[in-house]
Amino acid sequence: MEIVMSVAIGLLFMAAVYLMLSKSLIRIIIGTGLLSHGAHLLLLTMGGLGGTAPPVVADGVTVSDYADPLPQALILTAIVISFAVTSFFLVLAYRAYQELGTDNMELLRGTEDYE
């Protein structure tokens, strides 16, 4: 299972880097979203996929049966932060497109008058 997750993480990182190196602002935003999903999967995989019992003290459950709640809490926090950052990027891109009429990063550089 870990090998499948590692391949999925690698594919997400590969696609994210490819999209972030493009000239379109929307592709860059999608790339940052894919990068954050890859980071979430990486945290989940490094935290371990074992454990079936919830992390609550109960009779008859050993320590090795517990699911570790720390990676899950970190991933939940990272999901909320990445959603907020992606929303901000989308609003910023929409406003830039309204003002300038393009999402091409080469055209968004400006001129010498504004540097």
N, C-alpha and C positions, 0 to 999 in steps of 0.2 A: 504494500500500500504506500509505503514511503517513497518508493521509486516512482510510482505514478504521480504522486504529489510533486516530487522533485522535477519531473519532466514538465508538468503543468506550470510550475513556478518559472522554470527556464523559458518556456514558450511565452508566458505572460511578460516576463522581463524583456525578451527579444522583441516582441511586438510593440511594447511600450517604448523602447529605445528607438525603434524604427519610426514610430509615429512622432515622437518628440523631436526627431531630427528633420522633420519636414517643414515646409514653409507656411503651411496653412495653420492658422490659430486654432481652429476647431480640432484638427488632427493632434495638435499639441495637447489640448485639453483632454481628449480621449486617451492619449498616451499617458498622461499623469494619472488618469483614473485606472488604467490597466496596471500601471506601476504600483499604485496603492493596493489593488487587489492581489498582486503578486506578493507584496510585503505582508499582507494579511495571511495568505496561505503559508508563507515562510514562517511567520510566528506560530501558526497553528502546528505546522510540521515539527518545528524545533521544540515546541512544548510537549510533544508526544501525543500520539493518537490513542493510547491505551486508556484503560479505566472505564468501567461501565456504571459504577455506582456514583450517585451525586455526592459532593463533598460535605456530607452531613454525618455526624457521629450516630451510628446505629449499631445494634447488636448483630454480630455475625459477619461484619464487613471488615476485611483487613485493609491495611494501608495501601497495599498494591492494587486493590480494586478501585480506589478512588480516582475520579477524573480530576486533574489539576485545574483549579478555577483561575489561576493567575494568567495563563495565556489567553483564556477566553475573555477575561476582563480587559486585557491589553488590546485584543482584537476589537472588542466592542467599542472601546474608546477611540481606536484608530479609524474605525468605520465612520464614526460620528465626525471626527476631524476631517477625514478625506471627503465626506459629503459636503461639509461646510466650505472647504477649499474649492471643490469642484463647482459648487453653486456660485461662489464668488468669481471664479474664472469665467463661467458662462455668462454672468451678468456683465463682467468687464469686456468680454469679447462681443457681446451684443451691442453694448454702448459704443465700442470702437467701430463696429460695423455700421452703426447708425451715423456716426459722425464722419467717417472716412470712406465708407462704401466699399471696403475690401477687408479681407482677413489674411491677405498675403503679408508675411512678415517682412519681406523685402520692401514693400511699399509703406509699411508702418514705421520705418526708420525715421522719416522726416527729411528735412532739407538742412542745408548749412545755416539757414536763417534761425532755426529753432534749436541748434545744438549749444 
